Amino acid sequence: MLRPNRLRALVACALIFSLSFSAVASKDKAKKKALPKGTPVLWRAPADIAARNLYYGPGGEALRPNLRHITFLQEEKGGYSKKFRVRDGSGREWVAKIGKEAQSETAAVRLLWAIGYETEINYLVPRVTIPGKGTFANVRFEARPKQIKRLDKWKWDKNPFVGTREFQGLKVMMALLNNWDIKDSNNKILLVHNGEHNELRYIISDLGATFGKSGSLPIIWRFTRNRNNPEDYAQAKFVEGVDNNYVLFHYNGKRNDLFDDISVRDAEWAGALLAHLSNRQLEDVFRAANYRPEEVRLLTEAVRARINELRTLER
């Protein structure tokens, strides 16, 4: 039987070993999650917003998927929608998203990219057959370039851009799109080698819960929200008013708190960028997502009305 003093010594040693091991494990874990060196980029000023082609979007015409031959690679896990990893006829890899979010996400990416935000590269394919899986309508193809490394998520509450004008503008855009599914797991950092240095591009990787309504009362918004519903989007309120130089948005979603500190200047900055877009460009946003002509008109008018609200807040 161990003596009390020796027993206490053994317990103390075990405790010290346990704490040391935990500290080392935590340090190793932190090292694994440390970001590589690179310049963080969220937004960059577009040279000419009015000249941007919003039909083809950030990938342009050159990067469109080659649909002559599609190869199924694997099913992608997670998220609201079913997704498949595929390879196209040019050998490029894509994540094909099936279902209701495909159209809204295609359009949302183009609006963000239009005013300078970093985004995914995506296209809406009206109809495609994925071998072994079936034939689907309105499928979003999202690029997975081999030269771009996808890193961990970034957090809304802690990132290099908190408090900046472009970060505030991004939150304004989330309200404009009625993105009620704002959460850290929908964000991604992309590592891109740009010339002689690396860029860490901060993007929102899932924008499917947009162009619908964000819900009504905070308690029941989960039961009244929807996605990709042009009629509901057009009828939903956007700006409630201005209080002590802060904008009150009509928004009920997962992160209502993000909209508590958006000043009139923040909102007007985003509105001024959006105001450069012509109605033809806005129509192209929704034509690219394969909305019906009457839906294209409805969504174009609704977005234009929201841009005008941002431009006339002080009045």
BELVEN-V730006 format. One line per field, one symbol per residue. phi: phi as a letter, one per 40 degrees, with the letter a starting at -180 (. if undefined). Layout:
# BELVEN-V730006
phi: ???
This chain:
# BELVEN-V730006
phi: .ccdccccccccccccccccccccccccccccccccciccbbabcccadcccccccgccgcccdccccabbcbacccggcccbbcbbcccgccabccbhccccccdccdccccdbhccacbaabbdaabbdgbhbbbfbcbbcbcccbcccccbbccaacbdgccccccccdcccccfccbcadccbabbcbcbgcacbbccbccbbccbfbbchbcdcbcccbcabfbdcccccccbbcibbfgbcbccabacbdccbcbccdcdccccccccccccccccccdccccgccdccdcccccccccccccccbccc
